[in-house]
Amino acid sequence: MDSRVLELFGNVTKTKSLGLDSSLGNGYGMKSKKLCSKNNKKAKNRATRNTRSCKNPPYLPPEAEEGNIEYKLKLVNPTQYRFEHLVTQMKWRLQEGRGEAVYQIGVEDNGLLVGLSEEDMRASLKTLRRMAEKVGADITILREREVDYDSDTPRKIAEVLVRKVPDDQQFLDLRVAVLGNVDSGKSTLLGVLTQGELDNGRGRARLNLFRHLHEIQTGRTSSISFEILGFNSKGEVVNYSESRTAEEICESSSKMITFIDLAGHHKYLKTTIFGLTSYCPDFAMLVVGANTGIAGTTREHLGLAMALKVPIFIVVSKVDLCARGTVERTVRQLERVLKQPGCNKVPMVVSTADDAVTAAQRFAQSPSVTPIFTLSSVSGESLDLLKVFFNILPPLSNSKEQEELMQQLTEFQVDEIYTVPEVGTVVGGTLYSGICREGERLVVGPTDEGQFLGLKVCSIQRNRSACRVLRAGQAATLALGNFDRSLLRKGMVMVSPEMNPTICWLFEAEIVLLFHARTFRKGFQVTVHVGNVRQTATVDRLQGKEELRTGEKAVVRFKFIKHPEYLKVGAKLLFREGVTKGIGHVTHLQPVSLYQHHP
C-alpha cells in the first residue's frame, strides 16, 4: 500500500484527516482548487477540466500479481468451482505474506474504488469468512469506509486482515530493536506491553526485564534483553497477563514481535551497536521522553539505525508528565530533525486507530515514512494504537526471498554463549541462511588459529519453546551438548561442512568518515562492527590518500589485531573509537590461504 491509501482513507472517504501535510493533495483524480484563482484564460480552461475530473472515482494502484494484497469487487454467492479457485488464491496470498494477507473488498483489479451496498458487503464478508475457515485462517475487519461519488445509495469498501493459524510452531516473527536516550522509558514501555499491566510511575513494569542486580539498582539497562509480544489469528494480544510462560505465548500466537531491549546510556554504546548489527532487527523503535525531547544519545541512535538501513518509527513516551503544549513541542522538534537533508523522512503523527492501520502499511512499503506515536506507560494513553500498529505491521521479506535463503548452505551467527545445567553449552544467534535441524553436524569457527571445529546440534529452542527445524532469518538457541565452551566466542559462525568459508585478517572497505576530531590516517586503531563480528582493527592502508577528514570517502584496508574473522563482501560496516565514527561496506577480502577443518 502506498500514499494512495492515505487519499482513500483520509480525504476521499468520510473520515478524519491523518495529520499529514495537506500539500499532498485532495486525492487521486482531483486537482487543487488554487487553479481557480488564476485569471488568465488557460488557467480557467485547466480549472474547468479539473472540475470535470473530480467526478472520477478515486483509485488504488493496480493489483500486483505478487505480494499479500488482494482486490475483490464482491464475493456474493460464488459457485463451488469459483469458491475453490478463491480458496487457492487465498493460500497463495497467505504464502506470499508468510501467514498474513490483506483483502480490499469493493475494489476492482485495476484499483478502481467502486464500493458495495450494505447487503453485498455482508454477503462478501460471509464468503471471505468461509474461505478463511477452509484454509484454517481467521479474518479481522481493519476498517470500513464509505465511498461517496456519483451514487445516491451509500457504498462501502472494507479492508480485511486474513491471518493463518500456525502449523508446526511456524509463527510470523518480527524483530524490533528498541533505541533511545537513557531514562526515556524504553524498558518500562516493553514491560507494560509484554506484562499487560500499567506502570506505577516508579518503574515497577521494567523490573522483569533486567538481567543484572546493578540494572535494578540504577534503573538503567546495560545488557541486551529479549521480550516477546504475541498476537493470535484474530489479532488479539497474547502476553504474560494471560499466559504464564513464553511457551504458552508461542503456542497461542500466530504472530510474534520480539523486542530487543538495548542500552540507552553512552557508556554502553558498543552493546547497543552490537545489538543492531548482529541481531538483524526488521525495525527499530526510537523512544523519546516527552519531558526531555531530543537529548543525549537520541540523535546518535537515530543515525545508527539510518546508517544500517533499519526502518525506524518513533514513540514519544511520558506524555502524562507534561502539558499538551510540551508534547506538541517535542513532536515538532522530531519533525524538524526527520525532515533535515540528512534524514529526508516523512513524519506521520498517529492519533487514531485509522492512522495506525495506514501507518503500518505505508511504513512497510516506503522507508521514508516515519510514524510518530505519543503515549504513556502509566495512564495507558494511546497504547492501543501501538498494539494495532504491531498487529498489522507486515514482514519486510516476502516468501520468495525466504525460499532462496533456505536453499543455500547453513550459516548460523553466534551472538551469545551460555552454560546450562544438565544441558551443557548453548549458543544463541540468528540463522542467516539454509535450514538447521536437530542432530545436524556443523563446523564452528574461526578459532584464533583460523580453524573450524566439528560439532553436533543436540536441540533447538525458539522463544524458549522447543523447535525441531530452524529456517533462514529465525533467531534461536542451539544446545551443543558437552562441546567445550572455552573454544567459542561471539562473532563465530556455524556452517555446513560442505561450505568453504572465507576467513581473513585483512579486508578492504569503502567508508565514509562521519566524525573525527583530527585526521584519520594509517596506523589508527578502531573497533569494527560487521554483522556479529566486533573486533579492534588497524588502518593498514588508505587507497590514494595519506589521511581522511570528516565527511570524506575512501577505500581503506583494515587488519584485525587479535584473530581472523569470517566476513562477506557487501556486508555493512560500522567503526568507532572515542568520538571517531564511520560507516561503509566491505568491498574486498584477502582470505587466509589454508582452510582447516578439525573434527
PLY file of the C-alpha trace (Angstrom):
ply
format ascii 1.0
element vertex 599
property float x
property float y
property float z
element edge 598
property int vertex1
property int vertex2
end_header
0.00 0.00 0.00
1.42 3.46 -0.75
0.39 7.09 -0.28
-2.80 6.45 -2.21
-4.16 4.55 0.77
-3.88 7.84 2.63
-6.00 9.52 -0.02
-8.52 6.68 0.18
-8.90 6.61 3.96
-8.12 10.29 4.54
-9.83 12.72 2.20
-11.97 10.75 -0.26
-13.86 8.88 2.43
-15.93 10.20 5.30
-13.24 10.13 7.98
-10.78 12.42 9.67
-7.54 13.51 8.01
-4.47 11.50 9.03
-2.47 14.54 10.08
-0.11 14.50 7.10
0.90 17.61 5.21
-2.09 19.00 3.35
0.14 19.76 0.37
-0.15 16.08 -0.59
-3.35 16.95 -2.43
-7.02 16.14 -2.16
-6.87 12.64 -3.57
-6.08 10.93 -6.84
-8.02 12.17 -9.85
-8.60 15.57 -8.12
-6.52 18.74 -8.50
-6.00 21.67 -6.16
-8.67 24.40 -6.12
-5.93 27.03 -6.30
-6.13 26.76 -10.08
-9.44 28.64 -9.97
-7.71 31.73 -8.63
-5.73 32.19 -11.85
-7.05 34.93 -14.11
-5.71 34.01 -17.50
-7.73 32.01 -19.98
-5.54 28.90 -19.97
-5.79 28.59 -16.22
-9.59 28.81 -16.40
-9.70 26.08 -19.04
-7.47 23.87 -16.91
-9.63 24.52 -13.86
-12.74 23.57 -15.85
-11.13 20.33 -16.99
-10.06 19.51 -13.44
-13.55 20.18 -12.09
-14.86 17.58 -14.50
-12.16 15.09 -13.44
-13.28 15.44 -9.80
-16.25 13.23 -10.73
-13.85 10.39 -11.46
-13.70 7.85 -8.64
-10.53 7.63 -6.52
-8.33 4.59 -7.03
-5.58 2.44 -5.58
-2.54 1.23 -7.54
-3.41 -1.76 -9.78
-3.34 -5.13 -8.05
0.09 -6.82 -8.09
0.48 -10.48 -9.08
2.94 -10.99 -6.25
2.60 -9.86 -2.63
-0.05 -10.45 0.01
-2.65 -7.83 -1.07
-5.75 -8.99 -2.99
-8.51 -6.81 -4.50
-12.04 -8.22 -4.75
-15.00 -6.29 -6.14
-17.52 -8.63 -4.47
-17.80 -12.22 -3.27
-21.57 -12.82 -3.42
-22.80 -16.45 -3.72
-19.87 -17.94 -5.68
-20.32 -21.32 -7.37
-18.47 -24.31 -5.89
-15.84 -24.16 -8.66
-15.36 -20.42 -8.15
-15.15 -20.91 -4.37
-12.36 -23.49 -4.72
-10.49 -21.10 -7.01
-10.85 -18.28 -4.44
-9.52 -20.56 -1.67
-6.46 -21.47 -3.78
-5.91 -17.76 -4.40
-6.09 -17.06 -0.65
-3.50 -19.78 0.03
-1.15 -18.08 -2.45
-1.61 -14.64 -0.86
-1.04 -16.10 2.64
2.11 -17.81 1.42
3.36 -14.53 -0.08
2.74 -12.71 3.22
4.21 -15.57 5.32
0.87 -16.20 7.04
-0.81 -12.82 6.52
-2.88 -11.34 3.69
-4.90 -8.14 3.25
-8.15 -8.20 1.23
-9.63 -4.97 -0.15
-13.36 -5.65 -0.72
-15.23 -3.36 -3.13
-12.14 -2.65 -5.26
-11.62 -3.73 -8.89
-8.35 -5.35 -10.04
-7.26 -2.11 -11.71
-7.57 -0.30 -8.35
-10.91 1.43 -9.02
-12.82 2.02 -5.79
-16.38 1.01 -6.66
-17.74 0.14 -3.21
-20.59 -2.22 -2.29
-24.07 -1.84 -0.88
-24.67 -2.92 2.73
-26.22 -6.22 1.63
-23.46 -7.10 -0.85
-20.78 -6.22 1.70
-22.35 -8.54 4.29
-22.55 -11.38 1.76
-18.93 -10.78 0.61
-17.58 -10.83 4.16
-19.52 -14.03 4.86
-17.90 -15.68 1.81
-14.47 -14.42 2.87
-15.01 -15.94 6.33
-15.90 -19.31 4.72
-12.72 -19.13 2.58
-10.62 -18.39 5.66
-12.14 -21.33 7.57
-11.33 -23.61 4.65
-7.59 -22.76 4.84
-7.55 -22.65 8.66
-7.28 -18.86 8.97
-9.16 -16.09 10.79
-10.27 -12.71 9.48
-10.28 -9.30 11.17
-12.00 -6.27 9.65
-9.43 -3.49 9.89
-11.77 -0.72 8.72
-14.86 0.03 6.63
-15.36 3.34 4.84
-17.96 4.92 2.59
-17.04 5.98 -0.92
-19.22 8.94 -1.85
-19.13 9.63 -5.57
-21.95 9.66 -8.19
-24.21 7.46 -6.10
-27.41 8.05 -4.16
-27.10 4.91 -2.04
-24.12 4.69 0.35
-21.42 2.33 -0.93
-18.70 0.87 1.27
-15.25 -0.62 0.88
-13.70 -2.85 3.56
-10.10 -3.70 4.40
-9.76 -7.17 5.95
-6.73 -8.86 7.52
-6.52 -12.64 6.99
-4.12 -14.48 9.31
-3.41 -18.18 9.26
-3.31 -20.29 12.42
0.29 -21.50 12.79
1.21 -25.05 11.74
4.14 -26.86 13.36
5.04 -23.85 15.53
5.60 -21.70 12.46
4.51 -18.24 13.54
5.39 -14.98 11.82
8.27 -13.43 13.78
9.31 -9.76 13.57
12.31 -8.36 15.46
12.10 -4.79 16.77
15.19 -3.09 18.24
14.33 -0.57 20.98
16.53 2.54 20.95
16.53 5.87 22.77
18.29 8.02 25.33
18.80 6.85 28.92
15.68 7.39 31.12
13.37 7.78 28.10
11.17 4.86 29.26
12.24 2.04 26.89
12.26 -0.85 29.37
9.11 0.43 31.12
7.22 0.55 27.81
8.30 -3.02 26.97
7.31 -4.17 30.46
3.82 -2.69 30.02
3.39 -4.21 26.54
4.62 -7.70 27.45
3.28 -7.99 31.02
-0.13 -6.43 30.32
-0.04 -4.17 33.42
0.46 -0.40 33.50
3.45 1.10 35.31
3.09 2.74 38.72
5.19 5.76 37.73
8.26 4.48 39.59
9.50 1.79 37.21
7.72 -1.32 38.51
6.90 -2.57 34.99
10.57 -2.77 33.94
11.83 -4.96 36.81
11.11 -8.23 34.97
13.28 -7.13 32.04
16.52 -6.51 33.91
19.21 -9.22 33.88
21.68 -7.87 36.49
21.48 -6.53 40.04
23.14 -3.21 39.13
20.42 -2.67 36.48
17.71 -2.99 39.13
19.62 -0.67 41.47
20.28 2.07 38.90
17.21 1.51 36.69
19.47 1.56 33.60
19.76 -1.24 31.03
23.38 -2.27 30.37
22.86 -5.58 28.52
20.72 -6.84 25.66
17.47 -8.48 26.75
14.64 -10.00 24.71
10.91 -9.73 25.33
8.02 -11.16 23.30
4.54 -9.89 22.45
2.17 -12.24 20.61
-0.96 -11.76 18.50
-3.37 -14.61 17.79
-5.04 -15.22 14.42
-7.90 -12.86 15.37
-5.50 -10.01 16.11
-5.87 -10.17 19.91
-2.85 -9.50 22.15
-1.21 -12.53 23.80
1.19 -11.66 26.64
2.14 -12.69 30.18
-1.12 -11.31 31.62
-2.92 -14.46 30.38
0.00 -16.84 29.78
2.42 -17.99 32.43
5.31 -18.98 30.19
6.86 -17.96 26.88
5.99 -21.43 25.57
2.27 -20.77 26.13
2.54 -17.42 24.32
4.22 -19.13 21.35
1.59 -21.88 21.21
-1.37 -19.48 21.07
0.20 -16.81 18.81
0.27 -16.70 15.02
2.40 -13.54 15.00
5.23 -12.72 17.38
7.01 -9.43 17.98
10.45 -9.96 19.57
11.70 -6.78 21.22
15.47 -6.35 21.54
15.89 -4.01 24.52
19.12 -2.07 24.02
21.06 0.22 26.36
20.48 3.97 26.23
23.50 5.24 28.18
26.51 6.37 26.14
28.76 4.17 28.32
27.10 1.07 26.81
27.14 2.28 23.17
29.21 -0.72 22.00
26.50 -3.06 23.35
23.80 -1.09 21.51
25.75 -1.19 18.22
26.33 -4.94 18.64
22.58 -5.46 19.15
21.78 -3.50 15.97
24.40 -5.18 13.77
24.30 -8.80 14.95
20.62 -9.47 15.71
19.40 -8.21 12.28
16.29 -6.32 13.51
13.48 -5.82 10.98
12.50 -2.47 12.50
13.76 -0.02 15.12
11.60 1.77 17.70
13.15 5.04 18.91
11.72 6.06 22.30
11.86 9.77 23.15
10.79 11.21 26.53
8.17 13.95 26.05
9.63 15.84 29.02
13.25 15.84 27.74
12.82 15.89 23.95
15.77 15.06 21.71
18.60 14.70 24.21
21.73 12.63 24.85
22.12 9.64 22.55
18.78 10.11 20.70
20.38 11.62 17.58
23.20 9.07 17.69
20.79 6.12 17.85
18.71 7.61 15.00
21.88 7.96 12.93
22.95 4.36 13.68
19.60 2.95 12.57
19.68 5.01 9.37
23.31 4.03 8.64
22.38 0.35 8.93
19.21 0.96 6.84
16.85 -0.27 9.57
13.33 1.25 9.12
12.57 3.38 12.17
9.42 4.62 13.91
9.22 6.89 16.95
7.39 6.64 20.28
7.09 9.77 22.42
6.65 8.44 25.99
5.80 10.01 29.37
3.05 12.26 27.98
1.32 12.00 31.37
4.13 14.09 32.92
3.77 17.01 30.51
1.28 19.62 29.41
-0.14 19.17 25.91
1.97 22.08 24.64
5.20 20.38 25.78
4.26 17.16 23.95
3.45 19.11 20.78
6.76 20.96 21.04
8.65 17.64 21.30
6.76 16.27 18.25
7.57 19.44 16.24
11.22 19.10 17.27
11.23 15.49 15.99
9.53 16.50 12.73
12.21 19.15 12.10
15.00 16.61 12.65
13.35 13.99 10.43
12.86 16.48 7.57
16.50 17.59 7.59
18.53 16.82 4.41
20.46 14.03 6.16
17.27 12.18 7.13
14.75 13.01 4.37
11.94 11.29 6.28
8.19 11.96 6.09
6.89 12.15 9.69
3.36 10.86 10.26
1.71 11.55 13.62
-0.62 8.71 14.66
-3.66 9.85 16.65
-6.46 7.37 15.73
-6.80 3.62 15.02
-7.26 4.51 11.34
-3.93 6.32 11.39
-2.26 3.26 12.95
-3.53 0.95 10.16
-2.40 3.34 7.42
0.94 3.97 9.16
1.72 0.23 9.39
1.04 -0.33 5.68
2.85 2.78 4.43
5.79 2.22 6.79
6.45 -1.28 5.43
6.17 -0.08 1.80
8.18 3.15 1.99
11.35 3.52 4.12
10.95 7.31 4.15
7.67 7.26 6.14
8.26 7.59 9.91
5.19 7.08 12.17
5.21 9.02 15.47
3.19 7.76 18.47
2.54 9.76 21.65
1.69 7.58 24.64
2.01 6.97 28.37
3.05 3.76 30.14
1.38 4.99 33.37
-2.05 6.15 32.17
-2.12 3.80 29.14
-2.97 6.69 26.78
-2.66 5.63 23.10
-1.05 2.27 23.98
-3.79 0.53 21.97
-2.71 2.42 18.82
0.81 0.99 19.15
-0.66 -2.53 19.55
-2.80 -2.05 16.41
0.36 -0.94 14.56
2.32 -4.03 15.67
-0.61 -6.33 14.81
-0.81 -5.10 11.19
2.91 -4.47 10.54
3.86 -6.85 7.68
7.25 -8.59 7.29
9.84 -6.89 5.09
10.91 -10.00 3.18
8.47 -11.98 1.04
8.21 -15.74 0.75
10.32 -15.86 -2.44
13.33 -14.24 -0.75
12.84 -16.59 2.21
12.84 -19.65 -0.08
16.04 -18.50 -1.81
17.81 -18.10 1.55
16.60 -21.51 2.73
18.06 -23.22 -0.35
21.58 -22.01 0.49
24.01 -23.84 2.79
23.50 -23.48 6.56
25.09 -20.46 8.23
24.34 -19.62 11.88
25.81 -16.48 13.52
26.87 -16.93 17.17
25.84 -13.90 19.28
25.53 -15.35 22.81
27.17 -18.27 24.66
25.78 -19.88 27.84
26.33 -22.92 30.03
23.04 -24.50 31.16
22.99 -27.16 33.93
22.15 -30.68 32.62
22.14 -29.34 29.03
25.73 -28.20 28.53
26.96 -25.48 26.17
24.25 -23.39 24.48
24.74 -20.74 21.77
22.22 -18.07 20.78
22.05 -16.25 17.47
20.40 -15.95 14.07
20.28 -18.43 11.19
21.44 -16.30 8.26
20.81 -18.90 5.53
19.79 -22.51 4.98
17.92 -24.86 7.34
19.18 -26.25 10.64
17.72 -29.45 12.14
18.12 -31.30 15.41
21.01 -33.77 15.23
22.71 -31.93 12.33
26.50 -31.85 12.20
28.12 -28.45 11.55
31.56 -26.83 11.89
32.17 -23.72 14.05
34.92 -21.13 13.74
37.20 -19.46 13.00
39.34 -20.10 16.09
42.38 -17.92 16.90
44.41 -20.19 14.60
41.84 -19.91 11.77
40.47 -23.44 12.24
36.89 -24.79 12.15
35.82 -27.43 14.70
33.15 -30.10 14.22
30.07 -30.26 16.48
26.54 -31.64 16.68
23.29 -29.68 17.28
21.57 -31.60 20.09
18.38 -29.49 20.39
16.87 -26.16 19.28
14.69 -23.61 21.08
12.87 -20.58 19.67
11.45 -18.05 22.14
12.10 -20.54 24.97
10.00 -23.30 23.37
11.32 -26.47 21.69
11.64 -26.48 17.91
12.85 -29.24 15.57
13.64 -27.20 12.44
15.14 -23.71 12.19
14.69 -21.72 8.96
16.66 -18.82 7.47
16.07 -15.49 9.21
14.93 -17.03 12.51
16.66 -16.43 15.86
17.13 -19.37 18.23
19.35 -21.06 20.81
21.15 -24.31 19.96
22.31 -26.83 22.57
25.73 -28.29 21.71
25.98 -30.90 24.48
29.45 -31.28 26.04
31.26 -29.08 23.47
33.98 -27.05 25.26
32.64 -23.54 25.87
36.14 -22.03 26.07
36.60 -22.76 22.34
33.66 -20.49 21.43
33.37 -16.69 21.27
30.91 -14.12 19.97
31.39 -13.41 16.26
31.93 -17.04 15.24
29.77 -18.80 12.66
28.44 -22.35 12.49
28.31 -23.54 8.88
27.78 -26.70 6.83
30.94 -28.82 6.46
30.49 -28.55 2.64
30.92 -24.76 2.75
34.39 -23.34 2.25
34.15 -20.22 4.46
36.32 -17.20 3.62
38.26 -16.09 6.69
40.65 -13.16 6.68
42.98 -10.94 8.68
42.96 -8.19 6.03
39.93 -6.72 4.26
39.10 -3.59 2.28
36.04 -1.41 2.78
34.64 1.70 1.14
33.96 4.05 4.06
32.61 7.50 4.89
34.19 9.19 7.91
31.23 10.66 9.80
33.22 12.41 12.52
36.85 12.60 13.61
38.48 15.12 15.91
41.79 15.16 14.00
42.89 13.35 10.85
42.30 9.66 10.12
45.49 8.02 8.81
47.47 4.77 8.57
48.09 3.08 11.93
44.89 4.41 13.53
43.02 1.77 15.59
39.21 1.46 15.58
36.60 -1.04 16.80
34.99 -2.58 13.72
31.40 -3.92 13.71
30.43 -6.17 10.76
27.31 -8.24 11.50
28.07 -10.22 14.64
31.82 -9.53 14.36
33.22 -6.96 16.80
36.99 -6.58 16.97
39.71 -3.93 17.06
41.38 -3.38 13.70
44.26 -1.20 12.49
44.07 1.02 9.41
46.64 -0.71 7.19
46.33 1.47 4.08
44.33 4.40 2.67
43.92 3.98 -1.08
45.09 7.09 -2.96
45.21 9.30 0.16
47.51 10.00 3.06
44.77 11.00 5.51
41.00 11.43 5.83
38.95 14.26 7.31
35.33 14.39 8.49
32.85 13.79 5.64
35.41 12.34 3.20
35.14 8.96 1.41
37.90 6.46 0.75
38.73 2.78 0.26
40.57 1.63 3.40
42.34 -1.63 4.17
41.84 -2.82 7.77
43.78 -5.51 9.65
42.33 -7.39 12.63
44.73 -7.41 15.57
43.56 -10.45 17.57
42.24 -13.25 15.34
40.92 -13.79 11.79
37.18 -13.40 11.14
34.55 -14.74 8.74
33.31 -11.86 6.53
31.33 -11.44 3.33
31.76 -8.92 0.50
28.96 -6.32 0.61
28.39 -6.60 4.38
27.62 -3.29 6.12
30.44 -2.00 8.28
30.44 0.43 11.19
33.53 1.53 13.11
34.14 3.71 16.16
36.87 4.85 18.52
36.00 7.51 21.09
34.32 10.30 19.13
35.52 8.86 15.80
32.71 7.24 13.81
32.34 5.93 10.26
30.20 3.67 8.09
30.71 1.75 4.88
30.65 -1.72 3.31
33.17 -4.49 2.71
34.49 -4.46 -0.88
37.33 -6.99 -0.91
38.68 -9.83 1.27
42.24 -11.17 1.47
41.48 -14.73 2.59
43.72 -16.85 4.78
45.40 -19.27 2.36
44.59 -22.56 4.09
41.12 -23.64 5.26
41.47 -26.12 8.13
38.65 -28.34 9.40
39.46 -30.25 12.60
36.84 -32.83 13.67
0 1
1 2
2 3
3 4
4 5
5 6
6 7
7 8
8 9
9 10
10 11
11 12
12 13
13 14
14 15
15 16
16 17
17 18
18 19
19 20
20 21
21 22
22 23
23 24
24 25
25 26
26 27
27 28
28 29
29 30
30 31
31 32
32 33
33 34
34 35
35 36
36 37
37 38
38 39
39 40
40 41
41 42
42 43
43 44
44 45
45 46
46 47
47 48
48 49
49 50
50 51
51 52
52 53
53 54
54 55
55 56
56 57
57 58
58 59
59 60
60 61
61 62
62 63
63 64
64 65
65 66
66 67
67 68
68 69
69 70
70 71
71 72
72 73
73 74
74 75
75 76
76 77
77 78
78 79
79 80
80 81
81 82
82 83
83 84
84 85
85 86
86 87
87 88
88 89
89 90
90 91
91 92
92 93
93 94
94 95
95 96
96 97
97 98
98 99
99 100
100 101
101 102
102 103
103 104
104 105
105 106
106 107
107 108
108 109
109 110
110 111
111 112
112 113
113 114
114 115
115 116
116 117
117 118
118 119
119 120
120 121
121 122
122 123
123 124
124 125
125 126
126 127
127 128
128 129
129 130
130 131
131 132
132 133
133 134
134 135
135 136
136 137
137 138
138 139
139 140
140 141
141 142
142 143
143 144
144 145
145 146
146 147
147 148
148 149
149 150
150 151
151 152
152 153
153 154
154 155
155 156
156 157
157 158
158 159
159 160
160 161
161 162
162 163
163 164
164 165
165 166
166 167
167 168
168 169
169 170
170 171
171 172
172 173
173 174
174 175
175 176
176 177
177 178
178 179
179 180
180 181
181 182
182 183
183 184
184 185
185 186
186 187
187 188
188 189
189 190
190 191
191 192
192 193
193 194
194 195
195 196
196 197
197 198
198 199
199 200
200 201
201 202
202 203
203 204
204 205
205 206
206 207
207 208
208 209
209 210
210 211
211 212
212 213
213 214
214 215
215 216
216 217
217 218
218 219
219 220
220 221
221 222
222 223
223 224
224 225
225 226
226 227
227 228
228 229
229 230
230 231
231 232
232 233
233 234
234 235
235 236
236 237
237 238
238 239
239 240
240 241
241 242
242 243
243 244
244 245
245 246
246 247
247 248
248 249
249 250
250 251
251 252
252 253
253 254
254 255
255 256
256 257
257 258
258 259
259 260
260 261
261 262
262 263
263 264
264 265
265 266
266 267
267 268
268 269
269 270
270 271
271 272
272 273
273 274
274 275
275 276
276 277
277 278
278 279
279 280
280 281
281 282
282 283
283 284
284 285
285 286
286 287
287 288
288 289
289 290
290 291
291 292
292 293
293 294
294 295
295 296
296 297
297 298
298 299
299 300
300 301
301 302
302 303
303 304
304 305
305 306
306 307
307 308
308 309
309 310
310 311
311 312
312 313
313 314
314 315
315 316
316 317
317 318
318 319
319 320
320 321
321 322
322 323
323 324
324 325
325 326
326 327
327 328
328 329
329 330
330 331
331 332
332 333
333 334
334 335
335 336
336 337
337 338
338 339
339 340
340 341
341 342
342 343
343 344
344 345
345 346
346 347
347 348
348 349
349 350
350 351
351 352
352 353
353 354
354 355
355 356
356 357
357 358
358 359
359 360
360 361
361 362
362 363
363 364
364 365
365 366
366 367
367 368
368 369
369 370
370 371
371 372
372 373
373 374
374 375
375 376
376 377
377 378
378 379
379 380
380 381
381 382
382 383
383 384
384 385
385 386
386 387
387 388
388 389
389 390
390 391
391 392
392 393
393 394
394 395
395 396
396 397
397 398
398 399
399 400
400 401
401 402
402 403
403 404
404 405
405 406
406 407
407 408
408 409
409 410
410 411
411 412
412 413
413 414
414 415
415 416
416 417
417 418
418 419
419 420
420 421
421 422
422 423
423 424
424 425
425 426
426 427
427 428
428 429
429 430
430 431
431 432
432 433
433 434
434 435
435 436
436 437
437 438
438 439
439 440
440 441
441 442
442 443
443 444
444 445
445 446
446 447
447 448
448 449
449 450
450 451
451 452
452 453
453 454
454 455
455 456
456 457
457 458
458 459
459 460
460 461
461 462
462 463
463 464
464 465
465 466
466 467
467 468
468 469
469 470
470 471
471 472
472 473
473 474
474 475
475 476
476 477
477 478
478 479
479 480
480 481
481 482
482 483
483 484
484 485
485 486
486 487
487 488
488 489
489 490
490 491
491 492
492 493
493 494
494 495
495 496
496 497
497 498
498 499
499 500
500 501
501 502
502 503
503 504
504 505
505 506
506 507
507 508
508 509
509 510
510 511
511 512
512 513
513 514
514 515
515 516
516 517
517 518
518 519
519 520
520 521
521 522
522 523
523 524
524 525
525 526
526 527
527 528
528 529
529 530
530 531
531 532
532 533
533 534
534 535
535 536
536 537
537 538
538 539
539 540
540 541
541 542
542 543
543 544
544 545
545 546
546 547
547 548
548 549
549 550
550 551
551 552
552 553
553 554
554 555
555 556
556 557
557 558
558 559
559 560
560 561
561 562
562 563
563 564
564 565
565 566
566 567
567 568
568 569
569 570
570 571
571 572
572 573
573 574
574 575
575 576
576 577
577 578
578 579
579 580
580 581
581 582
582 583
583 584
584 585
585 586
586 587
587 588
588 589
589 590
590 591
591 592
592 593
593 594
594 595
595 596
596 597
597 598
